[in-house]
Amino acid sequence: MYKTATEKAAEIRAELKKAGIKGVSVRTRTGTYDEAIYITIKNAAVNIKTVENIARKYKEVDYDEVSGEILAGVNTYVFTRYESGIFEPAAESYRPEAEKALEWCAENPQHINQMREGLYLVQNETRAAWVHQAEDYTSYRAGTAQELAILLYKYDTFGAL
């Protein structure tokens, strides 16, 4: 049975509530052929992966079997993101550690600084600082103490970046 994006959004809200997740906005937009559900997390303690796991089943996109192109019409896209600036206050307590780590990195180029178990800070040849997560080999740029503090907060809070 076909469900509109509005109906799907209502179901997502109900599932988030059932899971005890608060501080999440779920909105819909309808275009000429397709619909979209926009989920904005407004609570820094909410793990985006948990929300994505709930919302994933509401995404419906048809692809051409041969070319793999998205077919226009009756698709429902689901986009999940954090509200801009949400982590700055939560990560403020990590700022001194981040500043110290970036100073060490600048004084010791091409060395690896283990920040946490499975989380490393390195500086490449362009003197940019990067945080590497060993579990899935992902890397995130940490050019400022604020950026590094946010990454440390996320790692400590969610167990991953």
C-alpha positions in Angstrom: 0.0 0.0 0.0 1.3 3.4 -1.0 2.0 5.8 1.8 2.6 9.5 1.4 5.7 11.2 2.9 3.4 12.8 5.5 2.2 9.4 6.6 5.8 8.0 6.7 7.0 11.0 8.7 4.2 10.4 11.2 5.4 6.8 11.5 9.0 7.9 11.9 7.9 10.3 14.7 6.0 7.5 16.5 9.0 5.1 16.2 11.4 7.8 17.5 9.0 8.5 20.5 8.8 4.7 21.2 12.6 4.5 21.2 12.7 7.4 23.7 14.5 9.7 21.3 13.6 13.4 21.9 14.8 16.5 20.2 14.3 15.4 16.6 12.3 17.3 13.9 10.7 15.4 11.1 9.5 17.5 8.1 8.4 16.6 4.6 8.6 18.3 1.2 6.8 17.2 -1.9 8.0 18.0 -5.4 6.5 17.4 -8.8 7.4 13.7 -8.9 9.1 12.9 -5.7 8.9 13.4 -1.9 11.5 13.9 0.7 11.6 13.5 4.5 14.1 15.8 6.3 15.1 14.7 9.8 17.0 17.2 11.9 18.5 16.2 15.2 18.4 19.0 17.7 19.8 17.1 20.7 23.6 16.5 20.8 23.1 13.3 22.9 21.2 11.6 20.1 23.2 9.3 17.9 22.5 9.9 14.2 23.1 6.2 13.4 20.2 5.3 15.7 17.9 7.7 13.9 19.1 6.6 10.5 18.3 3.0 11.4 14.8 3.9 12.2 14.2 6.1 9.2 16.0 3.9 6.6 13.0 1.7 6.0 10.9 4.7 4.8 13.2 5.5 1.9 11.8 4.3 -1.4 13.8 5.0 -4.5 13.4 3.1 -7.8 16.5 2.5 -9.9 16.8 1.5 -13.6 17.9 -2.2 -13.6 20.4 -1.7 -16.4 22.0 1.7 -15.8 21.4 2.1 -12.1 19.9 5.6 -12.6 17.2 6.8 -10.3 13.8 6.7 -12.0 11.7 9.8 -11.6 8.3 9.5 -9.9 7.0 8.3 -6.5 10.4 8.2 -4.8 10.7 9.1 -1.2 14.1 10.3 -0.1 15.1 10.5 3.6 17.8 12.9 4.7 19.1 12.9 8.3 21.4 15.6 9.8 22.4 17.3 13.0 21.2 20.9 13.5 24.1 23.3 12.7 26.1 24.3 15.7 24.6 21.7 18.0 27.9 20.2 19.2 29.8 23.4 20.2 28.3 23.7 23.7 28.4 19.9 24.4 32.1 19.7 23.2 33.4 22.7 25.2 34.8 20.6 28.0 37.0 18.8 25.4 38.5 22.0 24.1 41.6 22.0 26.4 42.5 18.5 25.5 42.0 19.3 21.8 44.2 22.4 22.0 47.0 20.4 23.7 46.7 17.6 21.1 46.9 20.0 18.2 50.0 21.8 19.8 51.7 18.4 20.1 50.8 17.5 16.5 52.3 20.8 15.3 55.5 20.1 17.2 55.7 16.5 16.1 54.8 16.4 12.4 54.4 13.0 10.8 53.9 11.3 14.2 50.7 9.6 15.4 49.0 10.6 18.6 46.6 8.0 20.0 43.7 10.0 21.5 41.6 7.1 22.5 41.6 3.3 21.9 41.1 3.1 18.1 41.2 6.9 17.6 44.4 8.6 16.3 45.5 12.2 15.5 48.0 12.6 12.7 49.4 15.5 10.7 50.0 15.0 7.1 52.7 16.6 4.8 50.4 19.7 4.3 50.4 20.2 8.1 46.7 19.5 8.3 45.5 17.5 11.3 43.3 14.5 10.7 41.5 12.1 13.1 41.6 8.5 12.0 39.1 6.0 13.3 40.7 2.5 13.2 37.4 0.5 13.3 36.2 1.5 9.9 39.3 3.4 8.5 37.5 6.7 8.3 39.2 10.1 8.6 38.0 13.5 9.6 39.8 16.8 9.3 40.4 18.5 12.6 41.8 21.9 11.6 40.8 23.7 14.8 40.5 22.9 18.5 36.8 23.3 18.2 36.6 20.7 15.4 38.8 18.2 17.3 36.8 18.8 20.5 33.5 18.0 18.6 35.1 14.8 17.2 36.3 13.7 20.7 32.8 14.4 22.2 31.2 12.3 19.5 33.6 9.5 19.9 33.2 9.4 23.7 29.4 9.8 23.5 28.6 7.4 20.7 31.6 5.2 20.6 32.3 6.1 17.0 32.5 9.2 14.7 
